[in-house]
Amino acid sequence: MIVIAGFLLGAALGWVRAGRRGGNSFDKWQYAIVHAIIFALIGLFVTLIIGRMG
């Protein structure tokens, strides 16, 4: 569940970040996808750490 939340949060953050920098729709998609992947990976590691602690 943390991975999905990270993916969606990262995509939204990337889209907004590219928009603030004046990017076109391709820039927004690229930022959204890259941020989504990074945040999903962070969420995966957080999930693994929580699973190992419990």
N, CA, C and O atoms as a Maestro MAE file, in Angstrom:
{
 s_m_m2io_version
 :::
 2.0.0
}

f_m_ct {
 s_m_title
 :::
 protein
 m_atom[216] {
  # First column is atom index #
  i_m_mmod_type
  r_m_x_coord
  r_m_y_coord
  r_m_z_coord
  i_m_residue_number
  s_m_chain_name
  s_m_pdb_residue_name
  s_m_pdb_atom_name
  i_m_atomic_number
  :::
  1 25 0.816 -1.189 0.000 1 A "MET " " N  " 7
  2 3 0.000 0.000 0.000 1 A "MET " " CA " 6
  3 2 0.871 1.269 0.000 1 A "MET " " C  " 6
  4 15 0.528 2.271 -0.627 1 A "MET " " O  " 8
  5 25 1.980 1.203 0.701 2 A "ILE " " N  " 7
  6 3 2.886 2.351 0.739 2 A "ILE " " CA " 6
  7 2 3.479 2.594 -0.644 2 A "ILE " " C  " 6
  8 15 3.719 3.740 -1.024 2 A "ILE " " O  " 8
  9 25 3.715 1.531 -1.391 3 A "VAL " " N  " 7
  10 3 4.293 1.662 -2.728 3 A "VAL " " CA " 6
  11 2 3.326 2.400 -3.652 3 A "VAL " " C  " 6
  12 15 3.733 3.283 -4.406 3 A "VAL " " O  " 8
  13 25 2.048 2.037 -3.592 4 A "ILE " " N  " 7
  14 3 1.042 2.686 -4.442 4 A "ILE " " CA " 6
  15 2 0.889 4.153 -4.066 4 A "ILE " " C  " 6
  16 15 0.803 5.017 -4.939 4 A "ILE " " O  " 8
  17 25 0.855 4.433 -2.771 5 A "ALA " " N  " 7
  18 3 0.752 5.821 -2.320 5 A "ALA " " CA " 6
  19 2 1.960 6.635 -2.763 5 A "ALA " " C  " 6
  20 15 1.819 7.781 -3.190 5 A "ALA " " O  " 8
  21 25 3.142 6.046 -2.662 6 A "GLY " " N  " 7
  22 3 4.354 6.730 -3.111 6 A "GLY " " CA " 6
  23 2 4.340 6.979 -4.603 6 A "GLY " " C  " 6
  24 15 4.767 8.036 -5.069 6 A "GLY " " O  " 8
  25 25 3.846 5.997 -5.359 7 A "PHE " " N  " 7
  26 3 3.759 6.146 -6.810 7 A "PHE " " CA " 6
  27 2 2.845 7.317 -7.184 7 A "PHE " " C  " 6
  28 15 3.210 8.160 -8.003 7 A "PHE " " O  " 8
  29 25 1.662 7.360 -6.580 8 A "LEU " " N  " 7
  30 3 0.708 8.425 -6.899 8 A "LEU " " CA " 6
  31 2 1.194 9.786 -6.423 8 A "LEU " " C  " 6
  32 15 1.049 10.782 -7.132 8 A "LEU " " O  " 8
  33 25 1.768 9.832 -5.227 9 A "LEU " " N  " 7
  34 3 2.296 11.090 -4.709 9 A "LEU " " CA " 6
  35 2 3.450 11.595 -5.571 9 A "LEU " " C  " 6
  36 15 3.545 12.788 -5.858 9 A "LEU " " O  " 8
  37 25 4.315 10.686 -5.976 10 A "GLY " " N  " 7
  38 3 5.442 11.072 -6.823 10 A "GLY " " CA " 6
  39 2 4.996 11.584 -8.179 10 A "GLY " " C  " 6
  40 15 5.549 12.557 -8.693 10 A "GLY " " O  " 8
  41 25 3.994 10.932 -8.762 11 A "ALA " " N  " 7
  42 3 3.495 11.385 -10.059 11 A "ALA " " CA " 6
  43 2 2.895 12.783 -9.959 11 A "ALA " " C  " 6
  44 15 3.136 13.633 -10.816 11 A "ALA " " O  " 8
  45 25 2.118 13.014 -8.915 12 A "ALA " " N  " 7
  46 3 1.511 14.335 -8.732 12 A "ALA " " CA " 6
  47 2 2.578 15.398 -8.484 12 A "ALA " " C  " 6
  48 15 2.508 16.498 -9.033 12 A "ALA " " O  " 8
  49 25 3.555 15.067 -7.661 13 A "LEU " " N  " 7
  50 3 4.626 16.016 -7.356 13 A "LEU " " CA " 6
  51 2 5.442 16.345 -8.606 13 A "LEU " " C  " 6
  52 15 5.782 17.505 -8.839 13 A "LEU " " O  " 8
  53 25 5.753 15.336 -9.402 14 A "GLY " " N  " 7
  54 3 6.509 15.564 -10.627 14 A "GLY " " CA " 6
  55 2 5.748 16.412 -11.626 14 A "GLY " " C  " 6
  56 15 6.328 17.282 -12.277 14 A "GLY " " O  " 8
  57 25 4.445 16.162 -11.751 15 A "TRP " " N  " 7
  58 3 3.616 16.942 -12.669 15 A "TRP " " CA " 6
  59 2 3.601 18.416 -12.264 15 A "TRP " " C  " 6
  60 15 3.752 19.302 -13.106 15 A "TRP " " O  " 8
  61 25 3.417 18.668 -10.969 16 A "VAL " " N  " 7
  62 3 3.372 20.049 -10.474 16 A "VAL " " CA " 6
  63 2 4.731 20.715 -10.614 16 A "VAL " " C  " 6
  64 15 4.821 21.887 -10.979 16 A "VAL " " O  " 8
  65 25 5.779 19.973 -10.326 17 A "ARG " " N  " 7
  66 3 7.131 20.538 -10.412 17 A "ARG " " CA " 6
  67 2 7.472 20.956 -11.838 17 A "ARG " " C  " 6
  68 15 8.054 22.019 -12.056 17 A "ARG " " O  " 8
  69 25 7.113 20.126 -12.801 18 A "ALA " " N  " 7
  70 3 7.384 20.481 -14.199 18 A "ALA " " CA " 6
  71 2 6.526 21.666 -14.632 18 A "ALA " " C  " 6
  72 15 6.977 22.509 -15.408 18 A "ALA " " O  " 8
  73 25 5.309 21.734 -14.142 19 A "GLY " " N  " 7
  74 3 4.450 22.863 -14.475 19 A "GLY " " CA " 6
  75 2 4.992 24.175 -13.943 19 A "GLY " " C  " 6
  76 15 4.905 25.204 -14.613 19 A "GLY " " O  " 8
  77 25 5.549 24.145 -12.744 20 A "ARG " " N  " 7
  78 3 6.129 25.362 -12.165 20 A "ARG " " CA " 6
  79 2 7.360 25.827 -12.925 20 A "ARG " " C  " 6
  80 15 7.668 27.019 -12.943 20 A "ARG " " O  " 8
  81 25 8.059 24.901 -13.548 21 A "ARG " " N  " 7
  82 3 9.240 25.266 -14.327 21 A "ARG " " CA " 6
  83 2 8.899 25.656 -15.761 21 A "ARG " " C  " 6
  84 15 9.791 25.939 -16.560 21 A "ARG " " O  " 8
  85 25 7.617 25.669 -16.083 22 A "GLY " " N  " 7
  86 3 7.193 26.104 -17.401 22 A "GLY " " CA " 6
  87 2 7.299 25.026 -18.469 22 A "GLY " " C  " 6
  88 15 7.439 25.343 -19.651 22 A "GLY " " O  " 8
  89 25 7.236 23.773 -18.080 23 A "GLY " " N  " 7
  90 3 7.380 22.694 -19.041 23 A "GLY " " CA " 6
  91 2 6.099 22.434 -19.818 23 A "GLY " " C  " 6
  92 15 5.002 22.748 -19.357 23 A "GLY " " O  " 8
  93 25 6.256 21.856 -21.004 24 A "ASN " " N  " 7
  94 3 5.089 21.487 -21.796 24 A "ASN " " CA " 6
  95 2 4.570 20.131 -21.320 24 A "ASN " " C  " 6
  96 15 5.045 19.612 -20.309 24 A "ASN " " O  " 8
  97 25 3.611 19.556 -22.025 25 A "SER " " N  " 7
  98 3 2.994 18.314 -21.553 25 A "SER " " CA " 6
  99 2 3.975 17.143 -21.547 25 A "SER " " C  " 6
  100 15 3.880 16.268 -20.686 25 A "SER " " O  " 8
  101 25 4.914 17.110 -22.490 26 A "PHE " " N  " 7
  102 3 5.906 16.036 -22.493 26 A "PHE " " CA " 6
  103 2 6.823 16.131 -21.273 26 A "PHE " " C  " 6
  104 15 7.168 15.117 -20.666 26 A "PHE " " O  " 8
  105 25 7.211 17.345 -20.924 27 A "ASP " " N  " 7
  106 3 8.036 17.542 -19.731 27 A "ASP " " CA " 6
  107 2 7.279 17.111 -18.486 27 A "ASP " " C  " 6
  108 15 7.853 16.473 -17.604 27 A "ASP " " O  " 8
  109 25 6.000 17.452 -18.403 28 A "LYS " " N  " 7
  110 3 5.190 17.079 -17.247 28 A "LYS " " CA " 6
  111 2 5.084 15.565 -17.116 28 A "LYS " " C  " 6
  112 15 5.196 15.025 -16.015 28 A "LYS " " O  " 8
  113 25 4.868 14.876 -18.244 29 A "TRP " " N  " 7
  114 3 4.783 13.417 -18.203 29 A "TRP " " CA " 6
  115 2 6.106 12.805 -17.787 29 A "TRP " " C  " 6
  116 15 6.138 11.861 -16.997 29 A "TRP " " O  " 8
  117 25 7.194 13.335 -18.314 30 A "GLN " " N  " 7
  118 3 8.500 12.791 -17.968 30 A "GLN " " CA " 6
  119 2 8.797 12.977 -16.485 30 A "GLN " " C  " 6
  120 15 9.218 12.033 -15.817 30 A "GLN " " O  " 8
  121 25 8.585 14.166 -15.968 31 A "TYR " " N  " 7
  122 3 8.803 14.414 -14.549 31 A "TYR " " CA " 6
  123 2 7.894 13.525 -13.707 31 A "TYR " " C  " 6
  124 15 8.329 12.967 -12.699 31 A "TYR " " O  " 8
  125 25 6.635 13.394 -14.115 32 A "ALA " " N  " 7
  126 3 5.684 12.588 -13.347 32 A "ALA " " CA " 6
  127 2 6.126 11.128 -13.298 32 A "ALA " " C  " 6
  128 15 6.072 10.505 -12.238 32 A "ALA " " O  " 8
  129 25 6.555 10.583 -14.409 33 A "ILE " " N  " 7
  130 3 6.955 9.176 -14.446 33 A "ILE " " CA " 6
  131 2 8.218 8.941 -13.627 33 A "ILE " " C  " 6
  132 15 8.296 7.974 -12.870 33 A "ILE " " O  " 8
  133 25 9.204 9.817 -13.773 34 A "VAL " " N  " 7
  134 3 10.455 9.640 -13.032 34 A "VAL " " CA " 6
  135 2 10.221 9.777 -11.532 34 A "VAL " " C  " 6
  136 15 10.723 8.967 -10.753 34 A "VAL " " O  " 8
  137 25 9.469 10.786 -11.123 35 A "HIS " " N  " 7
  138 3 9.176 10.963 -9.706 35 A "HIS " " CA " 6
  139 2 8.356 9.787 -9.169 35 A "HIS " " C  " 6
  140 15 8.578 9.340 -8.043 35 A "HIS " " O  " 8
  141 25 7.423 9.291 -9.958 36 A "ALA " " N  " 7
  142 3 6.603 8.163 -9.516 36 A "ALA " " CA " 6
  143 2 7.470 6.926 -9.277 36 A "ALA " " C  " 6
  144 15 7.278 6.221 -8.286 36 A "ALA " " O  " 8
  145 25 8.409 6.662 -10.164 37 A "ILE " " N  " 7
  146 3 9.291 5.500 -9.998 37 A "ILE " " CA " 6
  147 2 10.165 5.660 -8.754 37 A "ILE " " C  " 6
  148 15 10.318 4.720 -7.974 37 A "ILE " " O  " 8
  149 25 10.726 6.830 -8.574 38 A "ILE " " N  " 7
  150 3 11.595 7.064 -7.416 38 A "ILE " " CA " 6
  151 2 10.817 6.911 -6.114 38 A "ILE " " C  " 6
  152 15 11.283 6.243 -5.191 38 A "ILE " " O  " 8
  153 25 9.629 7.528 -6.030 39 A "PHE " " N  " 7
  154 3 8.839 7.445 -4.810 39 A "PHE " " CA " 6
  155 2 8.327 6.031 -4.570 39 A "PHE " " C  " 6
  156 15 8.210 5.612 -3.418 39 A "PHE " " O  " 8
  157 25 8.020 5.286 -5.628 40 A "ALA " " N  " 7
  158 3 7.593 3.899 -5.473 40 A "ALA " " CA " 6
  159 2 8.736 3.041 -4.930 40 A "ALA " " C  " 6
  160 15 8.510 2.174 -4.086 40 A "ALA " " O  " 8
  161 25 9.953 3.274 -5.405 41 A "LEU " " N  " 7
  162 3 11.103 2.534 -4.882 41 A "LEU " " CA " 6
  163 2 11.363 2.861 -3.416 41 A "LEU " " C  " 6
  164 15 11.681 1.974 -2.623 41 A "LEU " " O  " 8
  165 25 11.229 4.116 -3.064 42 A "ILE " " N  " 7
  166 3 11.375 4.493 -1.657 42 A "ILE " " CA " 6
  167 2 10.293 3.805 -0.821 42 A "ILE " " C  " 6
  168 15 10.571 3.296 0.265 42 A "ILE " " O  " 8
  169 25 9.071 3.793 -1.329 43 A "GLY " " N  " 7
  170 3 7.980 3.112 -0.630 43 A "GLY " " CA " 6
  171 2 8.225 1.622 -0.498 43 A "GLY " " C  " 6
  172 15 7.870 1.024 0.518 43 A "GLY " " O  " 8
  173 25 8.828 1.015 -1.514 44 A "LEU " " N  " 7
  174 3 9.152 -0.409 -1.449 44 A "LEU " " CA " 6
  175 2 10.161 -0.684 -0.340 44 A "LEU " " C  " 6
  176 15 9.988 -1.624 0.436 44 A "LEU " " O  " 8
  177 25 11.200 0.119 -0.262 45 A "PHE " " N  " 7
  178 3 12.193 -0.076 0.781 45 A "PHE " " CA " 6
  179 2 11.606 0.171 2.172 45 A "PHE " " C  " 6
  180 15 11.935 -0.542 3.120 45 A "PHE " " O  " 8
  181 25 10.745 1.171 2.296 46 A "VAL " " N  " 7
  182 3 10.089 1.420 3.582 46 A "VAL " " CA " 6
  183 2 9.226 0.225 3.965 46 A "VAL " " C  " 6
  184 15 9.222 -0.191 5.124 46 A "VAL " " O  " 8
  185 25 8.498 -0.329 3.006 47 A "THR " " N  " 7
  186 3 7.674 -1.507 3.265 47 A "THR " " CA " 6
  187 2 8.530 -2.692 3.715 47 A "THR " " C  " 6
  188 15 8.162 -3.404 4.649 47 A "THR " " O  " 8
  189 25 9.664 -2.902 3.059 48 A "LEU " " N  " 7
  190 3 10.554 -3.999 3.446 48 A "LEU " " CA " 6
  191 2 11.122 -3.792 4.843 48 A "LEU " " C  " 6
  192 15 11.212 -4.744 5.617 48 A "LEU " " O  " 8
  193 25 11.496 -2.602 5.167 49 A "ILE " " N  " 7
  194 3 12.043 -2.311 6.494 49 A "ILE " " CA " 6
  195 2 10.984 -2.536 7.561 49 A "ILE " " C  " 6
  196 15 11.272 -3.136 8.597 49 A "ILE " " O  " 8
  197 25 9.768 -2.068 7.327 50 A "ILE " " N  " 7
  198 3 8.680 -2.266 8.287 50 A "ILE " " CA " 6
  199 2 8.381 -3.753 8.429 50 A "ILE " " C  " 6
  200 15 8.129 -4.224 9.538 50 A "ILE " " O  " 8
  201 25 8.405 -4.489 7.344 51 A "GLY " " N  " 7
  202 3 8.146 -5.929 7.403 51 A "GLY " " CA " 6
  203 2 9.201 -6.687 8.177 51 A "GLY " " C  " 6
  204 15 8.883 -7.652 8.872 51 A "GLY " " O  " 8
  205 25 10.438 -6.274 8.072 52 A "ARG " " N  " 7
  206 3 11.519 -6.948 8.777 52 A "ARG " " CA " 6
  207 2 11.517 -6.621 10.270 52 A "ARG " " C  " 6
  208 15 11.964 -7.427 11.086 52 A "ARG " " O  " 8
  209 25 11.012 -5.438 10.622 53 A "MET " " N  " 7
  210 3 10.996 -5.044 12.031 53 A "MET " " CA " 6
  211 2 9.901 -5.768 12.818 53 A "MET " " C  " 6
  212 15 10.027 -5.979 14.024 53 A "MET " " O  " 8
  213 25 8.841 -6.139 12.129 54 A "GLY " " N  " 7
  214 3 7.690 -6.714 12.841 54 A "GLY " " CA " 6
  215 2 7.704 -8.171 12.988 54 A "GLY " " C  " 6
  216 15 6.782 -8.742 13.570 54 A "GLY " " O  " 8
  :::
 }
 m_bond[215] {
  # First column is bond index #
  i_m_from
  i_m_to
  i_m_order
  :::
  1 1 2 1
  2 2 3 1
  3 3 4 2
  4 3 5 1
  5 5 6 1
  6 6 7 1
  7 7 8 2
  8 7 9 1
  9 9 10 1
  10 10 11 1
  11 11 12 2
  12 11 13 1
  13 13 14 1
  14 14 15 1
  15 15 16 2
  16 15 17 1
  17 17 18 1
  18 18 19 1
  19 19 20 2
  20 19 21 1
  21 21 22 1
  22 22 23 1
  23 23 24 2
  24 23 25 1
  25 25 26 1
  26 26 27 1
  27 27 28 2
  28 27 29 1
  29 29 30 1
  30 30 31 1
  31 31 32 2
  32 31 33 1
  33 33 34 1
  34 34 35 1
  35 35 36 2
  36 35 37 1
  37 37 38 1
  38 38 39 1
  39 39 40 2
  40 39 41 1
  41 41 42 1
  42 42 43 1
  43 43 44 2
  44 43 45 1
  45 45 46 1
  46 46 47 1
  47 47 48 2
  48 47 49 1
  49 49 50 1
  50 50 51 1
  51 51 52 2
  52 51 53 1
  53 53 54 1
  54 54 55 1
  55 55 56 2
  56 55 57 1
  57 57 58 1
  58 58 59 1
  59 59 60 2
  60 59 61 1
  61 61 62 1
  62 62 63 1
  63 63 64 2
  64 63 65 1
  65 65 66 1
  66 66 67 1
  67 67 68 2
  68 67 69 1
  69 69 70 1
  70 70 71 1
  71 71 72 2
  72 71 73 1
  73 73 74 1
  74 74 75 1
  75 75 76 2
  76 75 77 1
  77 77 78 1
  78 78 79 1
  79 79 80 2
  80 79 81 1
  81 81 82 1
  82 82 83 1
  83 83 84 2
  84 83 85 1
  85 85 86 1
  86 86 87 1
  87 87 88 2
  88 87 89 1
  89 89 90 1
  90 90 91 1
  91 91 92 2
  92 91 93 1
  93 93 94 1
  94 94 95 1
  95 95 96 2
  96 95 97 1
  97 97 98 1
  98 98 99 1
  99 99 100 2
  100 99 101 1
  101 101 102 1
  102 102 103 1
  103 103 104 2
  104 103 105 1
  105 105 106 1
  106 106 107 1
  107 107 108 2
  108 107 109 1
  109 109 110 1
  110 110 111 1
  111 111 112 2
  112 111 113 1
  113 113 114 1
  114 114 115 1
  115 115 116 2
  116 115 117 1
  117 117 118 1
  118 118 119 1
  119 119 120 2
  120 119 121 1
  121 121 122 1
  122 122 123 1
  123 123 124 2
  124 123 125 1
  125 125 126 1
  126 126 127 1
  127 127 128 2
  128 127 129 1
  129 129 130 1
  130 130 131 1
  131 131 132 2
  132 131 133 1
  133 133 134 1
  134 134 135 1
  135 135 136 2
  136 135 137 1
  137 137 138 1
  138 138 139 1
  139 139 140 2
  140 139 141 1
  141 141 142 1
  142 142 143 1
  143 143 144 2
  144 143 145 1
  145 145 146 1
  146 146 147 1
  147 147 148 2
  148 147 149 1
  149 149 150 1
  150 150 151 1
  151 151 152 2
  152 151 153 1
  153 153 154 1
  154 154 155 1
  155 155 156 2
  156 155 157 1
  157 157 158 1
  158 158 159 1
  159 159 160 2
  160 159 161 1
  161 161 162 1
  162 162 163 1
  163 163 164 2
  164 163 165 1
  165 165 166 1
  166 166 167 1
  167 167 168 2
  168 167 169 1
  169 169 170 1
  170 170 171 1
  171 171 172 2
  172 171 173 1
  173 173 174 1
  174 174 175 1
  175 175 176 2
  176 175 177 1
  177 177 178 1
  178 178 179 1
  179 179 180 2
  180 179 181 1
  181 181 182 1
  182 182 183 1
  183 183 184 2
  184 183 185 1
  185 185 186 1
  186 186 187 1
  187 187 188 2
  188 187 189 1
  189 189 190 1
  190 190 191 1
  191 191 192 2
  192 191 193 1
  193 193 194 1
  194 194 195 1
  195 195 196 2
  196 195 197 1
  197 197 198 1
  198 198 199 1
  199 199 200 2
  200 199 201 1
  201 201 202 1
  202 202 203 1
  203 203 204 2
  204 203 205 1
  205 205 206 1
  206 206 207 1
  207 207 208 2
  208 207 209 1
  209 209 210 1
  210 210 211 1
  211 211 212 2
  212 211 213 1
  213 213 214 1
  214 214 215 1
  215 215 216 2
  :::
 }
}
